[in-house]
Amino acid sequence: DTLIVPTMIQMLADHPRRGEFRLDSLQRLYYGASVISEAVLVRATRALPQTKFVQVYGMTELSPMVTILPAYYHTEEGRALGKHRSAGHATITSEVRVVGPDDRELPRGEVGEVVARGPQMMLGYWNKPEETAHALRGGWMHTGDIGRIDAAGRLWVVDRAKDMIIRGGNNVYPSEVEAVLASHPDVLEAAVVGRPDAYLGEEVIAVVVPRPGVRPTPEALQAFAAERLSRIKVPREYAVVDALPLGPSRKVLKRTLREQIAGGAL
C-alpha cells in the first residue's frame, strides 16, 4: 500500500519506462491532497489494473483524513455510477459539515466551506493562538476547501477557496476547467488560475503541459474548452509550458503561476 498525491499518480501512469518495472505488488493506492482529473484517473487505473485506488480527504490538522471513498467507485463499473468524483463519506471517528460565511451548516447540496471535527483534530498551531482560534472556531477545523454534501451524505470537494476565480461576478472553480483541459488528447497536465482584470475582476488563465511530441495551439484548446464549458468558464488565455511548478508534496504551486503570469513570464 502507498499514499501519494494525484500529480504523482499522473507521473507514474505516464512514465515512459513504466513497463520496465514490476508494479503488480502494489495492491492498494491511497490518494488525496488535491482533486484528481477524470483523464488521469482513467489512465492510472488502466496502467495499474491490479491496484485498488482509494481516495481519502483531510489535512495535516485532522491527522490526516476525515472521509474515504472506497476502491469500488474507482473501477470502470463503479465510475459508471458517477460517485468517483466525490470524496466519500465521513470516517467512523469524524464529523464533516459544509457551512456558510456565518459558520452555520448549509442544507444538503449547497456549496460552502468544508469543516470537520473528531478526536484526531489538532489542539492548535504552535505559538499561534490567533491563527488557532480562527481555524478552530466553534470547535470545528475550517479547512479552506469549498464543497457540498449530497443527499446520501457524500462530500464533494469543489476546490480550494483561495483558488476560486470570480469572473464578472460568477464563481469559476479551476478544478472543473482543469478536468476538461486534461481530457484533451494532447494535454498531459493543466492548471488554471485567475489574473486580475479591470473589467471582469478576474480573468481565467490556463497553463498546460503537452504530451511528448505534440504542442496544442491556444486556438485548439480554446475550441475544445468552448465545446465543453459554459462561456464564463472558458479560459481567456493559454500558456503551453514544459512543466508546472511543484512544491515538496508535488502539488502544483498556483501562487507561483499567478506570480509568473502577473510578471509576464508566461
N, C-alpha and C positions, 0 to 999 in steps of 0.2 A: 504494500500500500504506500501511497505517497500523497502529499498535498502541494499543489502548485497553482499559480495564477493563470488565467486564460492566455496571456501573452506567451507563457512558457509552453502551454499546450499547442498553440499555433506553431511555435518554433519546432516542437517535437514532431508534429504531424507533417510539416512541410520540409523537414530537413532532407537535403538531397541524398544523404548517406544512411537514412533510417533503415533501409533494408539490409544493411551490413551488420546490424546489431540484433541480438535476441531480446525481444521485449515481451515474450509470452509469459514471463514470470510476474509481470505487473498485473495483479489481479483486480485492484481497485484504485481508482484515481479520484481523489477529492479535489475540488477546485472552488475558488472564491476570490474575494478581494475586488473584483470588478465584473461587469456584465460580459458574458461570452456571446459572440455573434453566432447567428444560426449557421453561417457558412463554415466557421471554424469548428463548431461542434460536430457538424456532419462530416467534415474531413477527418477530424480526430477519431470519431467512433469507427469510421471505415478503416483508418490506418491502424487502429488498435482494437480489432474485433473481439479479442479475448478479454478486454479490460472493461470493468464496470465503472461508469462515470457517476459520481455523486456530487451534487452541489451543496455547499454549506455557505451560510451567510452569517456575518458577525463582524467583530473588530477586536483589536487587542484589548480594549477596555472591557470587553464582555467575555474574555478568557476562553476561547475566542469566538464561539458560534452560538446562535440562538435559533436558527432554522435549518432545516435539512430537506433536500429534495432527493428521494431515493433513486437508485440506479435504473429502475424500470422505466421511468419517464424519459430517460436518455436513449433508450433503444428506438429502433425505427417504428416499432409498434406503439411504444409509449409516446413518441413525439407526435404521432398522428392525433393524440388526444388534445394536443395544444397546451399542455401544462408545463412543458420543459422550460419555458421562459420564466416561470415563477421561481421563487427561492424556497418554495415548500412551506411546510407547517412548522410551528414553533417546537423546539425540542422539549422533552419532558420536564426540564428544570427551568424553562424560560417562559416569559410572557412578552408578547410583541403587540404593539399598537401603532396606528397611524394617527397623528394629531395635527390640528391646525395651528395657526400663529399664536392662539391663546392657550396652547397646550391641552386643549380638550380633545377627547377621542372623536374622530370623524366616523360617519356612517360607512358601512362596507361599500367599497367601490370608489370612494372619494380619495383624491390624491393629497398627500400631506407629508410631514416628516415622520420617519420611522423612529420609534423609541422602543426600548426594551429594558427588561429587568429580570433578575434572578439571583440566586446565591453566588453565582460566578462573577457578578458585576464588580468592577473595581471599587475600591474605597475612595480613590481620588488621585489627582495628579500631584506628584511630589513637589511640595513647597509652592503650589499654585492654587490657593484657596478660592480666588475669584473665578478662575477657569473651571475649577471643580464644581463650584456652586452652580455655574451656568450650565455645564454639561449634565449634571445630575439633578436638575431642578424637578421637584415633585417626586423624587425617588426613582426616576427613570433616566436611563442613559440616552441622551439625544444624539443620534448617530450622524446627523447632517445629510442623510440619504433621503431621497424622495421616493415614495412608494404608495401602494394601495393594498388593501386586504380584500380578497374576493368573498363571495357568499359562503364558500367552503372553508374559509379561514386560511387560505394560502396567501403568503406575502409575495407581491410583485414589486421588485425594486426598479424604479424608472431610471434614476440617475442620481448623481451627487448634486446637492442643492447648489454648491458653488460653481458647478459646471453648466447649469441650466442657462440657456440663452433666451433673452426676452427680445424678440424681434417685432417691432411695431405693436407692442402690447400683447403679443402671443408668445406662450411658452414653447420653446423648442428644446426637446431633450436630445442631446448629442448621441446617446446610445442608439436611438431609433434610426437616426441618419447614418451612423456608422455601420449599423447592421445591413442597411440597404447597399451602401457602397462596398462593403466587404463581400457581398454576394456577386459583384461584378467579376466576370471570369479573368480579367487582367489585374485584379487588385488582390494583394496579399494582406495588407493591413490598412486600416483607416482610422483617423482621429478627427473629430470635429470640435471646433472651439468658436467662441464669439469674439468679434472685434468691434470696438466702439464705432458707432455711426451717428452722425449729426442728425440725420433724418429719422431713422428707424430705432435709434437707441443702441442696437447691436445688429451686426450682420453675421451670417453663418458662413464660416470658412472651413473648408475640408482640406486635410493633408493626407495623402495616400502614399503607400509604398507599393510599387508594382511588382508583379511576378517576374522572375528572371526571364530576360529575353524579350519583354514587351514594355511598352510605355504608353498607357492610355492618354489620350488628349483631354484637356478640360472640356471640350465640346462633347466628346463621347460620354464622359462622366456626367455632364450636365443633362444630356438627353436621357441617360439611364436613370438618374435620380428623379427627373421630372415625370417619368412614367410610373414611378412607384411611391412618390411622396406628394403631399399637398404643397401648393406653391410656396407657402410661407416657410416650409421646412427645407426646401431645395437650397443647397449652398450657393452663395453668390460667386465665390472664387474657389479655385482648386490649386493646390501645390503638390507636385509629384516629387518625392524625396527618396533617398536610398534607405533611410532608416528613421524611425521615430525615437525621440529622446526617452530613455527609460530610467527609472530610479532603481535603487538597490533591490527592491522587491519585484522588479521587472514590470512595473506598472507604467503606463505612458504618463510622462510629465506634461500635463496640459498647461500648467503655468509657464513652462519653458516655451511651449509652442506659441502661447499668446504673446510672450515677450519677443520671440523671433518675428512673429507677424507684425507686431507694432513697430519693431525696429527695421522692418523691410528686409529681413534676412531670408524670408520665404516669399 
